[in-house]
Each structure stands twice: as C-alpha cells, then as structure tokens.
Amino acid sequence: MYATVAFLGNPGQRAWSANVETLLMPGKLSQAHAKYEESCTNCHDKADRARQTPLCLDCHKDIRADIAAKHGLHGNITNAEKTDCRGCHTEHKGRGADIVHFTPSGFNHDLTSFALKGSHVGIACEACHRKNDPYRKAETGCLACHKDQDVHKGSLGKDCASCHEPAAWSTVRFDHDKTDFKLRDAHTKIACNTCHFGPRYKGTPKRCADCHAPDDVHRGARGEECGKCHTMVNWKSAKFDHFKETQFALNGAHADIPCTACHTSGNFKDKTPKECIGCHRALDSHATRFGAECGSCHTEVHWKPLEYDHLKSAKFALVGAHAKLDCHVCHTAEVKKQRLGNTCVACHRAQDPHGGKLGTACDQCHGNETWRGGVRFDHDLTGYPLLGQHVLASCAQCHTSLSFKGASQKCVDCHKSQDVHKGGLGEDCAACHSPNGWKIWEFDHAKETGFALTGAHRKITCNDCHREPPKKVKLSSDCASCHAKDDIHVGEFGRQCQRCHTTISFAAAKIH
C-alpha cells in the first residue's frame, strides 16, 4: 500500500512521495544495506518476527555455512536457532553507522577456530589476513604461512602442529614411541638430524652397530648385538654381570673404569687379581703399615675417602680437626705393635698451658676444631656468671694466671679507674650500673633513699651531695643539711625550707 504525500510551498519546491514503510522505519539503514530500504520484507517478516535471522542468512550465505560447520567466529559464538543477528549487528542507525562493531586491537581471537598461542600472539593481523579480504577467509593450515620453513618439503604431510610448537618453529615435540624405535636414555638427548640425515625419516637404520661402529673398541669381535653388554644410558656403561661371570662384583669406582684398566692384555680370559693390594699396592701410602686388608678402611667408591669407624674400633671418635688429620700423624708405627692412648694429654701434654693444674679432661673447655680457638666454658657453673659485656671480655682480662683461680669478684677491682665517684658511693657498683655497659645505669633515688630528686636536684651530680661513702656518712633528707649556707633567715624558720621554697629555685618562695 503506497501513499503519496505532496508538500506545497514556495514556487520551485517540488513534491516528493514515499511508501508507508519508509516513513515508519526508525532510522536510515547503513550504507551497505541502503539498497534494501524500500522493501522491509527483505529483512523483516511481519507475521513471524523470529524469521529475521534466517532472512539475514539468506543473503549472508558464507556466514550461514560457517554456523552450520561450527567454523570461524560465527560458528563458535552462535547458531541460527539460538541467537539473532541483531543481537550484535543493529541497523537503522543512519548511513554512516558501524553495524559490524569490530575492533582488531580488542578482538578475542580465541572465539575463532584459530586461537592465537605462542609466537602467533605478537604478530600483526596483516601477517595472516590479506588486505580487502574478509577475515574469515584467512587460512588456518600451518603451511599457508610456514611453507618456506618446512625442511621436510612436504614429505611429512601438512600437519606441522603434530611436531612443532606455536611458541617457536624450532621447538619440536614428537612421540617417537609411536614408531618402531623407542627413544630411551641418551637417545632422548640427541638432535633428530644425528640419526635422520637430510633430513630423511624413512629407512633409518635401527641396529646399534649401524651408528656405533666407531665406538666399538672390540672392533666387531663381540658381534653386532651391542645391547647385550652396553646400555642406552651411556655407551661406556656396560650391563655385563661381572659378578656372575667372574665372582668379582664391580661396585663403586670399579663400575666406571674401562675393562682394559684391569684386563691390561686385552684378553679377558687371562687371570686377573681380585685382592685390593693386587692392583692398589702403589696407592698404599701406609706401606702396608695397616696390613693388606684395604677394605677395612677404604671403600670402592674412591680410594681416599675412608669408611672406618674409629670410635667403634679404637674407642676414640675422630671429630673436628682430628677428622682432617692423616692417619700417620698418630699412627707412626705398625698398628699391631704401637699402642696409643685416647686421652687429650696423651698427645697434647706439651700444649697444656696450665701445666696440668686443671686436670687431664681438656675437652671440658677446649674444642676439637682448634686447640686455642673455640674455647668453651660454662662460667655459670662458677660463683660468678658472666652477664652483659662480661661475656665479651677475654679470660685473661680477669684471670691473670692460667690457673684461673683466685680471681676477684668485686666490681671495683676491675673498674676502679672508671669509678667517677672515687669510692664515694661504695663498692657495690652493680646497685646502679648495668653489666651491659658501664655508662648504662639506673637508680631510683626516691625508692632507694626516700628522697625524690625533683627540680634543680635532677641536674646535680651524685658527688655534689655524696662526698663520702654512704656507709661512712649518712645524709639527712631535710633542706638545711645542704642549704644552711643559703638560708637568709639564719635558721629562724626552722629546717623545713620546702614549706616556702621549691626545688626549682631556692631564691623563689611561696607564702601561704
């Protein structure tokens, strides 16, 4: 149904006509859809509002195909049965309206069929999406971009991702166990082209001798089944049961040495000695002083490390500096003939600075690391525990004799030169001073003497009042005992000056 509307006005103003649908639409269509503006039925079904999306897809057949195949952006985020096109693309906003609403910089590529991972994250959109081509037409196959990097020249197919990682083309992962040659131990660490030349992956030899003929010290004399003795952990590591075949187990360092180290002739049938001394006589620094049973002290791991329980066998534990000594420092003769003592003075009598006056139990004070350093003695067990700075003092500062007896415990015997009171406050320095520091002192004058120091009294020194030791002269607490010379009343008002004067200043007075 059409209606013609004429507008009359100034001369020259022409009349125009429009159909009813055009007059009633909420706004102009975008430039892309402008040609459909005269017929709303192209996009709208008045009888069935739900048909709007199928009508959209009648024109956008490529989008319909993506949705059906669940491919690409539209195939992953929607389908024709559940989501309307207008949910994202809104029309009737004017000719210049953006109905696509697509911003490359903020686009989540995971919504497509090709999530960006690894090195793909940092590349520009134009590297994969050609100019003027729809984004959906970008190829997702690896060779579309990486054909020049395919060193296999297509011989391994197009599924590059089965081996290569998106993090870096050079990063390769391949499950070799799916082939008929499983990689184990040292084989897992070598590069692919070590075995696959060219690179060619078909017809690669699988026998040990095909790759390891140059490593065969037997020069083929033992056959080509190298795996009977050698392992894939290391070519030099053999799995030959030496104990079963020769009754001599290869343990410790013996397991790592080459066969020719013992089988010097190269003929494994020649008789080889099994006693330690048979091979290690030249290494015996004891010159058989400890006998021929090397295994009682030495191990097969290494010739030098010892495994000898000195405490169990000799009743003397080797700890500290003793553990670092050479056996010959103490054992100067054949052990079966030389009898050694196990007390400190047996070896250290000449080093005893106390001349034996402190007994023979040197380890009560001295450590095992050094004779002079690390001296430990629990002074708390004496009648004078060490507190504060006393802990840092050397023994010789108080003990002038190495007999360590008779040291004075009085403060003034060590600190007389530091007594600024010159003995005026007696010898009990600890009553005020702290062992943490001579200058750290604390004395509650009010609590200890009943006379609080206030006002000007707080600024005077102890010696201003205490000119004699407290035990010799006891001071009075009344004002006149110190301020008699300041009393301008000459005693007429008594000795209780504080009734009028304050401790702040004797000159000031308050009269009630």
Buried (B, 14 or more C-beta within 10 A) or exposed (E): EEEEEEEEEEEEEEEEEEBEBBEEBEEBBBEEBEEBBEEBEBBBEEEEEEBBBBBBBEEBEEBBBBBEEEBBBBBBEBBBEEBBBEEBBEBBBEEEBEBEEEEEEEBEBEEBBBEBEEEBEEEEEEEBBEEEEEBBEBEEEBBEBEEEEBEEEEEBEEEBEEBBBBEEBEEEEBEEEEEEEEBEEEBEEEEEEEBEEEBEBEEBEEEBBEBEEEEBEEEEEEEEEBEEBBBBEEBEBBEEEBEEEEEEEBEEEBEEEEBEEBEEEEEEEEEBEEEBBEBEBEEBEBEEBBEEEBEEBBBBEEBEEBEBEBEEEBEBBBEEEBEEEEBEEBBEEEBEEEEEEEEBBEBEEEEBEEEEEBEBEBEEBBBBEEBEEEEEEEEEEEEEEBEBEBEEEEEEEBEEEBEBEEBEEEBBEBEEEEBEBEEBBBBEBEBBBBBEEBEEEEEEBEEEEEBBBEEEBEEEEBEEBBEEBBEEEEBEEBBBEBEEEEBEEEEEEEBEBEEEBBBEEBEEEEEE
